[in-house]
Amino acid sequence: MKTFFIILLFISLTFDLQAYQWEKITGTLPTVSAQTMSACGNEILGGFNYIYKSRDHGSTWEKVDQREWHILNFAVYGNKIYCCGYGDILISTDNGDTWNYLAQNLVQSNIFCVVESVGKIFAGTNDELWVSENNGSHWSKVDLGYSQITVNSLFADSRYLIAGTSGGLFVSEDNGVTWDTNIACMKNLYVYCMKAKGNNIFLGEAGGVYKLTNVNGNWSTSLLTMPGYNVMQMAVSGSYVFAGTFSNGLFYSYDDGNTWLDLNTGLDYMNITGLAANSDYVFACCTQPMSGGWTYSLYRMPLSVLDVRETNQPSGIEVFPNPANDILTVKMPVMANQTVSWSVANLLGTKIINGSKQLSNGGFIINVSGLNDGVYFLNVSNENINIQKKLVVIK
């Protein structure tokens, strides 16, 4: 049987590090919140109903294009950048300083994503996938086998073209001519975004963050964290992967998704509508519905702060056996003599069982014999620590 040892740690540090993590950017900012952000080198692009650019790590923003429209995504290829939104695709060949139409009125709906793939340009929309083989002069629909499907994200490398949709993941090995729609691990996912890091592809999904891997032609997906959270935004910088959610804030991993820490302390709002990271900073646009509209705040944080957090994680925490069938043992010697609250939740985030324990011997047991076979998340927390581990019950 397959054993899951994916560990998720949400840690509150015992020193006052979080107090200076986020810097709220003030001054002259666009009046409308960003629906997307992207790093282009050390500069940052923001889709604030106009295309804005910051050349000083977000301190000031310059409107670089006068078209007002609903902007949804950027795709960066060196100095060449695509910008897509409602109906249109723009292109810049000077690192975002000037913009021209690549496709105007392509559809009367949202264009969520654009990707280059071996001489072709693909665009995902509310209802379908489009392709151009002549740099945007002509576009045609791509048959994915569905009459209507939302294509939220696209990924391409030298071998694979992947579409993340409302109906799962679709893979092409011939640059979009044919598509494999029968990969079992990719069905029943609602994929909002994808980011590649090394040999892994991280998926922002309606139920959390997934890792997509391919070993010798065999695809697999694993749910890493945040069950039940809508992960709408993702960014990658160096060893870090960032995941922005709708209503649950921002999280990051420094070890390819095995460990996730929250970055919510200091943020005004928990709806992350814009997320970007370059070699020095991570940027987040956080929004909140208000009477008559939305309000937003823009933040940045130096990645050097995260370098410090990595060195302050507790060790020696064990949960066994995993898979379990009746009694689960939790060993936490670093928490000896402390009182903790615990709960076991299903993949939708619903608590099934819970309680509290005094860790007189640095550990405790949980009776899971009443749980059905399946995957769960064990959460253990108090005022100093919040730990979540993936748990499998098999009888």
C-alpha positions in Angstrom: 0.0 0.0 0.0 1.1 3.5 -0.7 2.2 5.4 2.4 2.0 9.2 2.4 4.6 11.0 4.4 3.8 14.5 3.2 4.3 16.9 6.1 2.7 20.3 6.5 3.9 22.6 9.2 2.2 25.9 10.0 4.6 27.4 12.6 4.3 30.5 14.8 7.9 31.5 15.6 8.8 32.0 19.3 10.6 35.3 18.5 9.2 38.5 17.1 10.1 37.8 13.5 6.6 38.2 11.9 6.3 41.8 13.1 8.5 43.0 10.3 7.8 40.5 7.6 5.4 42.5 5.4 5.9 46.1 4.4 2.7 47.8 3.3 3.3 49.9 0.2 1.9 53.3 0.5 2.0 56.5 -1.6 0.5 56.9 -5.1 -1.0 53.6 -6.1 -3.6 52.5 -8.8 -7.2 53.0 -7.6 -8.2 49.4 -8.6 -6.7 46.3 -7.1 -4.4 44.0 -9.1 -6.0 40.9 -10.7 -2.6 39.7 -11.6 1.1 40.5 -11.0 4.3 39.2 -12.5 8.0 39.6 -12.2 10.0 40.6 -15.3 13.6 40.5 -14.1 13.8 42.9 -11.1 10.8 44.8 -12.3 7.2 44.1 -11.5 4.1 44.2 -13.7 0.6 44.7 -12.3 -2.8 44.4 -13.9 -4.8 47.2 -12.2 -7.3 47.6 -15.1 -4.4 49.3 -16.8 -0.9 47.8 -17.2 1.4 49.3 -14.5 5.0 48.7 -14.0 7.3 49.2 -11.0 11.0 49.7 -11.4 11.8 50.1 -7.7 10.4 46.9 -6.0 6.9 48.2 -5.8 7.5 51.6 -4.2 6.1 53.5 -7.2 4.0 52.5 -10.2 4.0 53.8 -13.7 1.1 53.3 -16.1 2.8 52.0 -19.2 -0.3 51.4 -21.4 -3.4 53.6 -21.7 -5.9 50.9 -22.6 -8.5 50.3 -19.8 -9.6 46.7 -19.6 -10.0 43.7 -17.4 -6.5 42.2 -17.1 -6.1 38.6 -15.9 -2.6 37.3 -16.6 1.0 37.9 -17.8 3.3 35.4 -19.5 7.0 36.4 -19.4 9.6 35.1 -21.9 12.6 37.3 -21.3 11.9 40.8 -22.8 8.9 39.4 -24.6 5.7 39.5 -22.4 2.1 38.6 -23.1 -0.8 40.2 -21.3 -4.3 38.7 -21.5 -7.7 39.7 -20.2 -11.2 40.2 -21.4 -11.2 39.5 -25.2 -7.7 40.7 -26.0 -4.1 39.7 -25.9 -1.3 42.3 -25.9 2.4 41.8 -26.5 5.5 43.7 -25.4 9.0 43.1 -26.8 10.8 45.6 -24.6 10.2 44.1 -21.1 6.8 45.7 -20.6 7.5 49.3 -21.5 5.3 49.4 -24.6 2.4 47.2 -25.7 0.6 46.3 -29.0 -2.3 44.0 -29.8 -1.5 40.4 -30.6 -5.2 39.5 -30.8 -8.0 42.0 -30.5 -11.6 40.8 -29.8 -10.5 37.2 -30.1 -13.4 36.1 -27.9 -16.2 37.9 -26.1 -15.1 36.5 -22.8 -12.1 36.2 -20.5 -8.7 35.0 -21.8 -7.1 33.6 -18.7 -3.7 32.4 -19.9 -1.2 32.4 -22.8 1.8 30.1 -23.4 4.4 29.7 -26.1 5.1 26.2 -27.3 7.5 25.3 -30.2 6.5 28.0 -32.7 2.8 28.2 -31.5 1.0 30.5 -29.2 -1.9 29.0 -27.1 -4.6 30.9 -25.3 -7.0 29.6 -22.7 -10.5 31.2 -22.4 -13.8 30.8 -20.5 -15.0 28.2 -23.0 -12.1 26.8 -25.0 -8.5 26.7 -26.1 -7.2 28.7 -29.0 -3.9 28.4 -31.0 -2.0 30.6 -33.4 0.8 29.2 -35.6 1.7 32.6 -37.2 2.5 34.9 -34.3 -1.1 35.9 -33.7 -2.2 36.7 -37.3 -4.7 33.9 -37.3 -6.3 31.9 -34.5 -8.2 28.6 -34.5 -10.0 26.6 -31.8 -8.3 23.5 -30.4 -10.4 20.4 -29.9 -10.1 19.1 -26.3 -13.0 16.8 -26.7 -15.4 19.0 -24.8 -18.0 21.5 -26.2 -17.3 23.9 -23.4 -14.5 23.9 -20.8 -12.7 26.7 -19.0 -8.9 26.8 -19.6 -7.4 28.6 -16.6 -3.7 27.9 -17.0 -1.2 26.6 -19.5 2.3 25.1 -19.2 4.8 24.1 -21.9 8.3 22.7 -21.9 10.3 20.8 -24.5 8.2 17.7 -24.3 4.8 18.4 -22.8 2.0 21.0 -23.3 -0.4 20.9 -20.3 -3.8 22.7 -20.0 -5.2 23.2 -16.5 -9.0 23.4 -16.8 -12.3 23.2 -15.0 -12.4 19.6 -16.0 -8.9 18.5 -14.9 -5.5 18.4 -16.7 -5.0 17.7 -20.4 -1.6 16.7 -21.7 -0.2 16.8 -25.3 3.1 15.3 -26.4 2.7 16.6 -30.0 2.4 20.4 -29.4 -1.3 20.5 -29.2 -2.3 18.3 -32.1 -3.7 15.5 -29.9 -4.5 15.5 -26.2 -4.6 12.7 -23.6 -7.7 13.2 -21.4 -7.7 9.8 -19.8 -4.9 10.1 -17.2 -6.7 9.0 -14.0 -4.7 11.1 -11.6 -5.6 14.3 -13.5 -9.3 14.0 -13.6 -11.7 15.7 -11.2 -9.4 18.6 -10.6 -10.4 22.2 -11.0 -7.0 23.8 -11.8 -6.7 27.6 -11.4 -2.9 28.0 -11.9 0.3 26.1 -12.5 4.0 26.9 -11.8 7.0 24.8 -12.6 10.0 24.5 -10.2 12.7 22.1 -11.3 11.1 18.7 -12.3 7.9 19.5 -10.4 4.8 21.3 -11.5 2.7 22.8 -8.7 -1.0 23.2 -9.2 -3.3 25.7 -7.6 -6.6 24.0 -7.3 -10.1 24.4 -5.9 -9.1 22.0 -3.1 -5.5 23.0 -2.3 -2.0 22.7 -3.7 -1.1 19.6 -5.7 2.3 18.5 -7.0 2.3 16.9 -10.5 5.2 14.6 -11.3 6.1 12.3 -14.2 8.4 9.3 -13.7 9.2 7.3 -16.8 6.1 8.5 -18.5 3.8 7.8 -15.6 1.9 10.8 -14.2 0.9 11.2 -10.6 -0.6 14.0 -8.5 -0.5 14.4 -4.7 -2.4 16.8 -2.5 0.2 18.7 -0.5 -1.7 21.1 1.7 -4.7 23.4 2.4 -7.6 21.0 1.8 -10.7 22.9 0.8 -8.8 26.2 0.1 -9.2 27.8 -3.4 -5.6 28.4 -4.5 -5.9 31.1 -7.2 -2.4 32.4 -7.4 1.1 30.9 -7.4 4.7 32.3 -7.7 8.1 30.8 -7.7 11.5 32.3 -6.8 14.6 30.3 -6.2 13.8 27.6 -3.7 10.5 29.1 -2.7 7.0 28.3 -3.9 4.2 30.7 -2.9 0.4 29.9 -2.9 -2.2 32.7 -2.7 -5.8 31.7 -1.8 -9.2 33.2 -2.0 -10.2 34.1 1.6 -7.5 32.1 3.4 -4.3 34.1 2.8 -0.8 33.3 1.6 1.4 30.3 2.2 4.9 29.3 1.1 7.2 26.3 0.9 11.0 26.1 0.9 11.3 22.3 0.3 9.4 21.5 -2.9 6.0 21.5 -1.2 6.7 19.1 1.7 6.5 21.9 4.3 4.2 24.9 4.1 4.2 27.9 6.3 1.6 30.7 6.4 2.6 34.3 5.7 -0.6 36.0 6.9 0.5 37.9 9.9 0.5 41.6 9.0 -1.8 41.3 6.0 -5.0 43.4 6.1 -7.1 41.0 4.0 -7.0 37.3 3.1 -8.1 37.4 -0.6 -4.9 37.2 -2.6 -5.6 38.5 -6.1 -2.1 39.4 -7.2 1.1 37.5 -6.4 4.6 37.8 -7.8 8.2 37.1 -6.7 11.6 38.1 -8.0 15.1 37.4 -6.7 14.7 39.9 -3.8 11.0 40.2 -2.8 7.6 38.6 -2.8 4.7 40.9 -3.6 1.0 40.3 -2.7 -2.1 42.3 -3.5 -4.8 41.6 -0.9 -8.4 42.6 -1.4 -11.6 42.8 0.7 -15.2 43.4 -0.4 -16.6 46.7 1.0 -19.8 48.6 0.7 -20.0 49.8 -2.9 -16.9 47.9 -4.1 -13.6 46.4 -3.1 -10.6 47.8 -1.2 -7.1 46.5 -1.4 -3.6 46.7 0.1 -0.3 46.1 -1.6 2.6 44.4 0.3 6.2 43.3 -0.2 8.6 41.3 1.8 12.3 40.6 1.3 13.1 36.9 0.7 15.9 37.3 3.2 13.2 37.1 6.0 12.2 33.7 4.7 15.8 32.5 4.8 15.7 33.2 8.6 12.4 31.4 9.1 13.7 28.2 7.5 16.3 27.8 10.2 13.7 28.0 13.0 11.5 24.9 12.5 11.0 22.3 15.2 12.2 18.8 14.7 11.5 15.4 16.1 7.8 15.3 15.5 6.4 11.9 14.6 3.0 10.5 13.7 2.8 6.7 13.4 1.7 4.3 12.1 0.8 6.0 8.9 -1.4 4.5 7.3 -3.2 3.8 10.6 -6.2 1.5 11.3 -7.1 2.0 15.0 -4.6 3.8 17.3 -2.4 6.7 16.1 0.6 7.9 18.1 1.8 11.5 18.0 5.3 12.0 19.4 6.2 15.7 20.1 9.2 15.8 22.5 9.8 19.4 21.7 6.3 20.2 23.1 6.7 18.2 26.4 4.5 19.4 29.3 2.5 21.7 27.0 -1.3 21.5 26.3 -2.3 21.2 22.7 -5.6 21.0 20.8 -5.9 18.4 18.0 -8.4 17.6 15.2 -8.7 15.2 12.3 -10.3 16.7 9.2 -11.3 15.3 5.8 -10.1 16.6 2.5 -12.9 19.3 2.5 -11.5 20.7 5.8 -14.5 19.3 7.9 -13.4 18.3 11.4 -14.4 14.6 12.1 -12.9 14.2 15.6 -11.1 16.6 17.9 -9.9 17.1 21.5 -7.1 18.4 23.7 -4.1 16.8 25.4 -1.6 17.6 28.1 1.8 16.3 26.7 3.1 15.0 30.0 5.4 12.5 28.2 5.9 14.5 25.0 3.2 12.7 23.1 -0.4 11.3 23.0 -2.6 8.8 21.2 -5.7 9.2 19.1 -8.3 6.5 18.4 -9.1 6.6 14.7 -10.9 3.3 14.5 -14.2 5.1 13.9 -12.9 6.8 10.7 -13.6 5.4 7.3 -10.8 4.4 5.0 -9.4 7.5 3.3 -7.1 10.5 3.5 -7.3 13.0 6.3 -5.3 15.9 7.9 -4.2 15.9 11.5 -3.9 19.3 13.0 -2.1 19.9 16.4 -1.8 23.4 17.7 -1.5 25.8 20.7 -0.3 29.4 21.1 3.2 28.5 20.0 2.8 26.0 17.2 0.4 24.8 14.5 1.3 21.6 12.8 -0.7 19.7 10.1 0.2 16.2 8.8 -1.3 14.1 6.1 -2.9 10.9 7.5 -4.1 7.8 5.8 -6.6 5.4 7.4 -6.8 1.9 6.0 -8.4 -1.0 7.8 
